[in-house]
Amino acid sequence: MTINESNSATEFPQAFDGYFVKKALSVILNNIGFILKLTLGTALILTIIQKSVSQPLFISYLGESFDPSAAELGDLVMLIPIVFLRKIIELLPESMLIMVFISALPKMYENVELSLSESLKLNFAKWFQLYIYSIAIAAIVYLGLIMFIVPAIIAMIQFTFVQFVIVMEENVKILPRSFQLIKGYQWKVMSIYMIKITVLILLVIFPVLFLVGQNSEGLSDVNQSELGFISAFLINFLMMITVVIMVTMFFQLYMMVRIANNEIEVVQT
């Protein structure tokens, strides 16, 4: 990818500052039609998978009345494999969205008109590689969560550029290359992850408060099955939009690192 730079509002960000965020949001708004089709489609597929496969699996394994807040430690440990299995299933549409979106991002910055049908013609080998790596990274993050959260955050940050190396680079050792690129940028990556953490907190708090308000027996009877299809779809849609915003910012950071390493030509216009 060649980055065109000028003094206009379309130039690629050169620093992690206010313009960095402004540029990412500008690119998203300029391609909002494409992004809405992609995120709505992914959210719909994800919701169907959750309601027809992963959620019934979860309920059949633990029972409909399972309450994490009242469970013993042994029961919570038993929860880990089924939660991870759900994640593996749900990573199918999520990794597809990331693959399509990262592949389209260079064209967005070059103001090329995008077609969703054309963008969906993916390199299957690269998508499968991204899916397998996503599963492995999710496993490491889940293991980190068991080890009191901090290792999970470190792992999540350290593996951030893996998706871009897989999709955008050829003939490289994926993990060493990813670790090389992210070195010295971990705190910047963490600040972007705060967007997702904030959204996750809000998406957990508001549905629970709503369900508790509708349920006079209190929190103990609240479970995911009480969220209807529309509610689950809206939550998934908001999460996919959050993913798009974060991936755009990570892409800018990834490209800035490559520019700083003189790996990408910067053309002045």
N, C-alpha and C positions, 0 to 999 in steps of 0.2 A: 504494500500500500504506500502510495506517495501522499504526504500531507501537504496540502496547499495552504500557505500562510499569507496573510495580508493584514492591513490595519483595520479591516472591516470587522463587523460583528460575527463573521463566519470563521475566523481564524481558530486553529486548534489550540487548546489551552497549553501553556508552557509552564505553569506553576499550579500547585495545589492551593487554590485560593477561592475567592468568591466567584470569579469567572469560570473556574473549573466546574462548579455546580450549575451555574447559569448556562454554560455551553451544553452540558449533558441534558438539561431540561429542554433547551431549545431544540436539540436534535430529536428528542422524543416527541415534542409538540409538532415539529415539522413532518413527522412520519406517523402521526397519531392514527390514521386510518389503518395502515399496515399493522401497527402495534395492537390496536383494539381487536382486529380480526385474529391475530396470533394469540393474544392473551385470553380472549373470550373462548376461542376454540379449545385452548389448553385447559382452561378452568372447567369447561363443560366435560371434556374427556376425563379429567381428574376427578370431578364430582361423581360421574357415572361409575368410575372404578371404585371410588370410596364407598358408594352406596350399594354397589352390587357385588363387590369382591372383598375389599380390605376391611370394611366395617363389620359385615357379617362374620368374617373370619375372626375378628377381634372379639365380638360378642360370643361366638360359639366357643372360643378358647377360655374366656374369663367369666362368661355369664353376664346377662343384661344388668344385673344389680351390683356389679363390681364398683366399689367406691375407693379410688386411690387414697383419699384423705383418711380413710379408716382402716386401710390395709396394713398388715404386718410387713416387716422387712422382707421376709421370705416370699410373700406374694408379689411385692414390688420387683424383686429380682426375677421372678417368673414372667413379669411383664415385659422385660427387655427383649427377648427373642421375638415376641409377637409384634412389638412396636417396630423392631428393625425389619421384620418381614413385610410389614405394611409399607415401610419406607422404600424397600426394594421395589415393590409393586408400583408405588406412586412416582418413583424416579423415572419410570418409562416416559410418561408425557412431559415431566419436568426437564429431563435431559434433552428431549426433542426440542422443546421451546428454546433452551439455551443454545443448542446447536444451530437452529435456524436463525436465532437472533444475532449470535456472534458472527455467523457467516454474512448476515445482511448489514452489520454495523459499518464496515468500511464504505459501502455504497451510500449509506446515510450521510456520512461525513463528506462524501463527494457529490452530494445532492443528486444521486441517481434515483430515478423513479423505481419503486419496488413493486413486484408482483408476488403475492403470497403463494400462488400456485407454482411459480418458478422457484421460489425460495425453499419450497418443501421438497424439491428434487435434491436430496442430500447424498453425501458420500456415506453409504451405510457402514463401511468399515470404520470411519471416523466416529460416527454416532455410537456404534457398539463399543468402541474403545472408550469414548466419553462416559457411556453408561456403566461400564465395568469399573472405571476409575472412580466414578461417583459413588458406586456401592462401597468400594474399598475405603474411600475417604469418609463416607457416612459411618462405616464400622469403626474407624479410628476415632471419629468425633463422639460416637456413642460410648466407646470405651473411656474416652476422656471425661464424659459426663459422670460416669460411674466413679471416676477418680477425682471427684469434687470440682468439676466445671472448668477450672483454669486450664488443664491440659486440652480440653475440648476447644476452648477459645484459641489456644496456641495452634492447634492442628488446623482448625477452620481457617485461620489467617494464613498459615504457611502454605496451604494447598490452593490458595485462591487463584493463582495464575495457571494452574493445571489445565483448566477448561480452554483458555486462550492458546496455550502451547499446542494442545491437541488439535484444535480447530484451525489455527492459523499458521502453524509451522510444520515443516517436513523434515524427516531424517534427523531428529534430535532425541536425546534421552530425556523423556518427559519430566521426571521428578527432579533430576539435577538441574535441568534447564529452568524449571519453575522456581526452584529454590534460589538459583543464581539471580533471576530477575527480581524476585521479591526482597532480596537482601537490602536492608536499610529503609524499606518502605512499609514495614509491618504496622507502625502506628497510624499511617495514612489509611491503610486497609481497614484497620480496626475502627477508625472513625466512620468509614462508609458502612461497616457492619452494624453500627449503632442505629442506622435507619431501619434495618430488618428487625433488630431487637425491640425497638420502639413499637413497630407495627405488630409484632408478635404479642407483645404485652397488651396492646389495645384489643387485638383480636381474641385474646383469651378473656380479658376482663369484661368487655361489653356483652358477648353472648352469655356468659355465666350470670352476669347481673340481670340480664333480660329473663333468662330461664328461672332464676331464683325468684324474680318478681312475679313470674307466672305460677310459681309452685309454692304453695303455703307450707309444704313440709320441709322446705329448705334445701340447702346445697347437696345433701347426701343423696338425693334422688335425681340430681342433674347428671345426665350423661350425654355423650355425643349423639346417640340415636334420636334424641329429642330435637336436634337441629334438623329442620326440614331440608328438602333438596335445594330450594331457593336460597335459604340461609347459608348452606354449605357452599353453594355455587358462588355467592357473593363474597364469602370469605376467601375462597380459592382465587377468585378474580382479583381481589385486592392483593393477595400474596403474589400473584403472577405479575401484576403491575409493579409491586415492590421489587421483584426479581429483575424486571426490565430496567428499572431506574438504577439498581445496584450494579448490574452487569455493564450498563453504559458507563458508569463512573469507573468501574474496574478496568474497562476497555481503555478509557482515556489514560488511566494510570499506567497500564501495561504499555500503551503506545508511547507515553512520555518516557518511560524507562528505556525503551528501544531507541527512541530518538537520542536520549542522553548517551546511549552506548554507541551512537553512530551506526546503527543497524538499519535505519530508515532514512531515506532521503527527504529533506524538507525543501520544498520548492517555494521560493518567494514570488508572489504575484503582485 
